[in-house]
Amino acid sequence: MAKKARTGKTGHQDSEQAMAKNTAAEARARAAVKDVAQSLSAKTRGLHQKAQAKRG
């Protein structure tokens, strides 16, 4: 019985590590999405400026 409890504990630690990895991966994914959104908004801003310069 004692051994089972111990293995249960290590299993719990593994799941905690997996959760930590998941949150890190999520954070990286969010940062990537943010970068894409920023570059996209910068691109559209540039296009708007270009169009305004043409109108001038």
Secondary structure, DSSP 8 states (H G I E B T S, - for coil): -HHHHHHHHHHHHHHHHHHHHHHHHHHHHHHHHHHHHHHHHHHHHHHHHHHHHHH-
